[in-house]
């Protein structure tokens, strides 16, 4: 299924693809590097929200990096499979991870906005707390758990389960679409391009609705946090506002381009005539503004490392004696000096 053809992209399009690949590669590297640093500080807590966001953002941008690189190689080499189901899968998978990451963000905002009405909610959230690195631990002895990335430590709320279900459904739709596209390569009434375009339009509508939901709940959360008089709440309030504004602008522009143009199906264009400048501009608007900017903004909001976890250890018992002045005067100085030395040694041996 792999044949050699002549017909690489114009230089402007190649340059934009290389640039987008570099941007997404840097974002993926930063995300995974931060993930390693965060885990080294609180490895006993397992998967926290901050770690999950870094993993999903890093994986999504790594997928986009591979997509841009393979698109250029496939166009020059003339890979037939790439212009059909293979290119479609590599194009769609990073978008699913990107959508799931911001759906997860929306679910946490919904938890915060409705916490007063949901007494049986799995997670206890507070507007004053950091929105993106809150953890939930129920075991007071961290040594009873695994030290590495233990999946037993994941605390999944009811709304986060909905996000997982939505991601699975979207992935199933993507898999079914890729099968139909593969079948459409033969002699049958299935049009592979139509199937791919329908999938892209559905994803664009989903992203557009997600941007609107983030705007609504971001505004509600912003108004609630304005009532809290603290420096921490003020900082988190502007983080929410920034994320909501960036999400609305970026998601609206990328969804509009996906519905109005065929730019998401760029992997299939190596057989057609391409206007280099026009296509390059659309690629920048769709991929850089639509995915790279929101991903980078999320990483910037979560750039602060969590405090290191202090493990609890059994402390040595202490006996505090209240000695009157008369009893002190009746004892010699040598026993008192020895008792003071023992007490200092116990203090130095206890954890800080």
C-alpha positions as CSV (number, residue, x, y, z in Angstrom):
1,X,0.0,0.0,0.0
2,X,3.0,2.3,0.0
3,X,4.1,3.7,-3.4
4,X,6.5,6.4,-4.4
5,X,5.2,9.6,-6.0
6,X,6.4,13.0,-6.9
7,X,4.5,15.9,-5.4
8,X,5.8,17.4,-2.2
9,X,4.1,20.5,-0.7
10,X,5.2,24.0,-1.6
11,X,8.0,25.6,0.4
12,X,5.7,27.9,2.4
13,X,3.6,24.9,3.5
14,X,6.6,22.8,4.3
15,X,8.0,25.7,6.4
16,X,4.8,26.1,8.3
17,X,4.5,22.4,9.0
18,X,8.1,22.3,10.3
19,X,7.4,25.3,12.5
20,X,4.2,23.8,13.9
21,X,6.0,20.5,14.5
22,X,8.8,22.4,16.5
23,X,6.2,24.3,18.5
24,X,4.3,21.2,19.5
25,X,7.5,19.3,20.1
26,X,8.6,22.0,22.6
27,X,5.2,22.0,24.3
28,X,5.3,18.2,24.6
29,X,8.8,18.3,26.0
30,X,7.9,21.0,28.6
31,X,4.8,19.0,29.6
32,X,6.6,15.8,30.2
33,X,9.6,17.5,31.9
34,X,7.2,19.2,34.3
35,X,5.4,15.9,34.8
36,X,8.7,14.3,35.9
37,X,9.5,17.2,38.2
38,X,6.0,17.2,39.8
39,X,6.1,13.4,40.3
40,X,9.6,13.6,42.0
41,X,8.1,16.0,44.6
42,X,5.0,14.1,45.5
43,X,5.4,10.6,44.1
44,X,3.6,9.1,47.1
45,X,0.3,10.9,46.1
46,X,0.0,9.0,42.8
47,X,-1.9,10.7,40.0
48,X,-3.1,14.2,40.9
49,X,-5.0,16.6,38.7
50,X,-1.8,18.4,37.8
51,X,-0.1,15.3,36.6
52,X,-3.1,14.1,34.5
53,X,-3.2,17.5,32.7
54,X,0.5,17.5,32.0
55,X,0.3,13.9,30.7
56,X,-2.7,14.6,28.4
57,X,-1.3,17.9,27.1
58,X,2.1,16.4,26.5
59,X,0.6,13.3,24.7
60,X,-1.7,15.5,22.5
61,X,1.2,17.8,21.4
62,X,3.5,14.8,20.8
63,X,0.8,13.4,18.5
64,X,0.6,16.6,16.6
65,X,4.4,16.7,16.3
66,X,4.3,13.2,14.7
67,X,1.4,14.2,12.5
68,X,3.2,17.2,11.0
69,X,6.4,15.3,10.4
70,X,4.7,12.3,8.9
71,X,2.5,14.4,6.7
72,X,5.5,15.9,5.0
73,X,7.2,12.6,4.6
74,X,4.1,10.9,3.3
75,X,3.5,13.7,0.7
76,X,7.0,13.4,-0.8
77,X,7.0,9.6,-0.7
78,X,3.5,9.2,-2.0
79,X,2.1,6.9,0.8
80,X,-1.4,5.9,-0.4
81,X,-2.5,4.6,3.0
82,X,-1.6,8.0,4.5
83,X,-4.0,9.9,2.3
84,X,-6.8,7.7,3.7
85,X,-7.2,5.9,7.0
86,X,-3.6,6.1,8.3
87,X,-3.4,9.9,8.0
88,X,-6.9,10.2,9.4
89,X,-6.0,8.2,12.5
90,X,-2.8,10.2,13.2
91,X,-4.8,13.5,12.6
92,X,-7.7,12.5,14.9
93,X,-6.0,10.9,17.9
94,X,-4.2,14.1,19.2
95,X,-7.5,16.0,18.9
96,X,-9.3,13.5,21.1
97,X,-6.7,13.9,23.8
98,X,-6.9,17.6,23.5
99,X,-10.7,17.5,23.8
100,X,-10.5,15.2,26.8
101,X,-8.0,17.5,28.6
102,X,-10.3,20.5,28.4
103,X,-13.4,18.4,29.2
104,X,-11.6,17.4,32.3
105,X,-10.9,21.0,33.1
106,X,-14.6,21.8,32.6
107,X,-15.6,18.9,34.9
108,X,-13.5,20.4,37.7
109,X,-15.0,23.8,37.2
110,X,-18.5,22.3,37.4
111,X,-17.5,20.6,40.7
112,X,-16.4,24.0,42.1
113,X,-19.6,25.8,40.9
114,X,-22.0,23.2,42.2
115,X,-20.2,22.0,45.4
116,X,-22.8,23.7,47.7
117,X,-25.6,21.8,46.0
118,X,-24.0,18.4,45.8
119,X,-23.6,17.2,49.3
120,X,-22.7,13.7,48.1
121,X,-20.1,14.8,45.6
122,X,-17.0,12.6,45.5
123,X,-14.6,15.5,45.7
124,X,-14.5,18.4,48.1
125,X,-13.5,21.5,46.2
126,X,-13.0,25.0,47.3
127,X,-12.7,28.2,45.1
128,X,-9.7,29.3,47.3
129,X,-7.7,26.2,46.4
130,X,-5.5,25.7,43.4
131,X,-7.8,24.6,40.6
132,X,-5.3,22.4,38.7
133,X,-3.2,20.6,41.3
134,X,-5.7,19.7,44.0
135,X,-5.2,16.2,45.3
136,X,-7.3,13.8,47.3
137,X,-5.7,11.3,49.6
138,X,-7.6,9.0,52.0
139,X,-4.7,7.0,53.4
140,X,-2.8,8.6,56.3
141,X,0.1,6.2,55.8
142,X,1.7,6.9,52.4
143,X,4.2,4.0,52.8
144,X,1.3,1.6,52.4
145,X,0.9,2.6,48.8
146,X,3.1,2.2,45.7
147,X,5.9,4.8,45.2
148,X,5.6,4.9,41.4
149,X,2.7,6.0,39.2
150,X,0.1,3.8,40.9
151,X,-3.3,3.6,39.3
152,X,-4.8,2.6,42.6
153,X,-4.3,6.2,43.8
154,X,-6.5,7.8,41.1
155,X,-9.6,9.3,42.7
156,X,-12.2,9.7,39.9
157,X,-15.3,11.8,40.6
158,X,-18.7,11.3,39.0
159,X,-18.2,14.0,36.5
160,X,-14.7,12.9,35.6
161,X,-16.2,9.4,34.8
162,X,-18.5,11.2,32.3
163,X,-15.4,12.7,30.7
164,X,-13.8,9.3,30.4
165,X,-17.0,7.9,28.9
166,X,-17.2,10.7,26.3
167,X,-13.5,10.2,25.4
168,X,-14.2,6.5,24.8
169,X,-17.3,7.2,22.7
170,X,-15.4,9.7,20.6
171,X,-12.5,7.2,20.1
172,X,-15.0,4.5,19.1
173,X,-16.5,6.9,16.5
174,X,-13.0,7.7,15.2
175,X,-12.2,4.0,14.9
176,X,-15.4,3.3,13.0
177,X,-14.8,6.3,10.7
178,X,-11.3,5.0,9.9
179,X,-12.7,1.6,9.0
180,X,-15.2,3.2,6.7
181,X,-12.5,5.3,5.1
182,X,-10.4,2.2,4.5
183,X,-13.4,0.4,3.0
184,X,-14.0,3.5,0.8
185,X,-10.7,3.0,-0.9
186,X,-12.2,0.1,-2.9
187,X,-15.0,0.1,-5.4
188,X,-18.0,0.8,-3.3
189,X,-20.5,3.7,-2.8
190,X,-18.6,4.9,0.4
191,X,-16.9,8.2,-0.1
192,X,-13.9,8.4,2.2
193,X,-13.6,12.2,2.0
194,X,-17.2,12.6,3.0
195,X,-16.8,10.3,6.0
196,X,-13.7,12.2,7.2
197,X,-15.4,15.6,6.7
198,X,-18.5,14.5,8.7
199,X,-16.2,13.4,11.6
200,X,-14.3,16.7,11.5
201,X,-17.5,18.7,11.5
202,X,-18.8,16.7,14.5
203,X,-15.6,17.3,16.4
204,X,-15.7,21.0,15.5
205,X,-19.2,21.3,16.9
206,X,-18.1,19.5,20.1
207,X,-15.1,21.9,20.5
208,X,-17.4,24.9,19.9
209,X,-19.8,23.7,22.6
210,X,-16.9,23.0,24.9
211,X,-15.6,26.6,24.5
212,X,-19.1,27.9,25.3
213,X,-19.4,25.8,28.4
214,X,-15.9,26.9,29.6
215,X,-17.0,30.5,29.1
216,X,-20.2,30.0,31.1
217,X,-18.7,28.2,34.0
218,X,-15.6,30.3,34.0
219,X,-17.8,33.4,34.4
220,X,-19.8,31.8,37.2
221,X,-16.6,30.7,39.0
222,X,-15.1,34.1,38.5
223,X,-18.1,35.8,40.1
224,X,-18.1,33.4,43.0
225,X,-14.4,33.9,43.7
226,X,-14.7,37.7,43.7
227,X,-16.6,37.3,47.0
228,X,-13.6,35.7,48.6
229,X,-11.2,38.3,50.1
230,X,-7.7,36.7,49.9
231,X,-4.6,37.0,47.7
232,X,-4.8,33.3,46.8
233,X,-8.4,33.6,45.6
234,X,-7.5,36.7,43.5
235,X,-4.7,34.8,41.8
236,X,-6.9,31.8,41.0
237,X,-9.7,34.1,39.8
238,X,-7.6,35.6,37.1
239,X,-6.3,32.1,36.1
240,X,-10.0,31.1,35.5
241,X,-10.7,34.3,33.6
242,X,-7.6,33.8,31.4
243,X,-8.4,30.1,30.6
244,X,-12.0,30.9,29.8
245,X,-11.1,33.8,27.4
246,X,-8.3,31.8,25.7
247,X,-10.6,28.8,25.3
248,X,-13.4,30.8,23.7
249,X,-11.2,32.6,21.3
250,X,-9.1,29.7,20.2
251,X,-11.9,27.1,20.1
252,X,-14.2,29.4,18.1
253,X,-11.6,30.2,15.5
254,X,-10.5,26.6,15.0
255,X,-14.1,25.2,14.9
256,X,-15.1,27.9,12.4
257,X,-12.2,26.9,10.1
258,X,-12.9,23.2,10.4
259,X,-16.5,23.7,9.4
260,X,-15.9,26.3,6.6
261,X,-12.7,24.7,5.1
262,X,-11.0,21.4,4.6
263,X,-7.9,22.4,6.5
264,X,-8.2,19.5,9.0
265,X,-8.0,17.1,6.1
266,X,-4.7,18.6,5.0
267,X,-3.1,15.1,5.0
268,X,-5.2,14.3,1.9
269,X,-4.1,17.4,-0.1
270,X,-0.9,16.2,-1.6
271,X,-2.7,15.1,-4.8
272,X,-4.4,18.5,-5.3
273,X,-3.3,22.0,-6.2
274,X,-2.4,24.1,-3.1
275,X,-2.1,27.8,-2.6
276,X,0.9,28.0,-0.4
277,X,0.3,31.3,1.3
278,X,-3.4,30.8,1.9
279,X,-3.0,27.2,3.1
280,X,-0.1,28.2,5.4
281,X,-2.3,30.9,7.0
282,X,-5.1,28.5,7.6
283,X,-2.8,25.9,9.1
284,X,-1.4,28.5,11.5
285,X,-4.9,29.6,12.5
286,X,-6.2,26.1,13.0
287,X,-3.4,24.3,14.7
288,X,-1.3,27.0,16.4
289,X,-4.2,29.2,17.6
290,X,-6.6,26.3,18.0
291,X,-4.5,23.9,20.0
292,X,-0.9,25.1,20.6
293,X,-1.9,28.3,22.3
294,X,-4.5,26.8,24.7
295,X,-2.0,24.0,25.6
296,X,0.8,26.4,26.3
297,X,-1.5,28.6,28.4
298,X,-2.6,25.6,30.5
299,X,1.0,24.7,31.1
300,X,1.8,28.3,32.1
301,X,-1.1,28.3,34.6
302,X,0.2,25.1,36.1
303,X,3.9,26.1,36.1
304,X,4.2,26.2,39.9
305,X,5.5,23.0,41.5
306,X,3.5,21.5,44.4
307,X,5.0,21.5,47.9
308,X,7.0,18.4,48.7
309,X,5.1,15.8,50.6
310,X,6.4,15.3,54.2
311,X,6.0,11.7,55.1
312,X,4.7,11.0,58.6
313,X,6.9,8.8,60.8
314,X,6.2,7.6,64.3
315,X,7.6,10.1,66.7
316,X,9.4,9.3,69.9
317,X,7.4,9.8,73.1
318,X,8.5,12.8,75.2
319,X,7.9,13.3,78.9
320,X,7.7,16.9,80.0
321,X,8.4,17.4,83.7
322,X,7.4,20.6,85.5
323,X,10.0,21.2,88.2
324,X,9.6,23.8,90.9
325,X,12.4,26.2,91.9
326,X,12.8,24.5,95.2
327,X,13.4,21.1,93.6
328,X,15.9,22.6,91.2
329,X,17.8,24.2,93.9
330,X,18.0,20.9,95.8
331,X,19.6,19.0,92.9
332,X,23.2,19.3,91.7
333,X,24.1,20.9,88.4
334,X,25.4,17.7,86.8
335,X,22.1,15.7,86.6
336,X,20.4,18.8,85.2
337,X,23.0,19.2,82.5
338,X,22.7,15.5,81.6
339,X,18.9,15.8,81.3
340,X,19.1,18.8,79.1
341,X,21.6,17.0,76.8
342,X,19.3,14.0,76.5
343,X,16.3,16.3,75.7
344,X,18.3,18.1,72.9
345,X,19.3,14.8,71.4
346,X,15.6,13.7,71.2
347,X,14.7,17.1,69.6
348,X,17.3,16.7,66.9
349,X,16.3,13.1,66.2
350,X,12.6,13.9,65.6
351,X,11.3,14.9,62.1
352,X,10.9,18.6,61.3
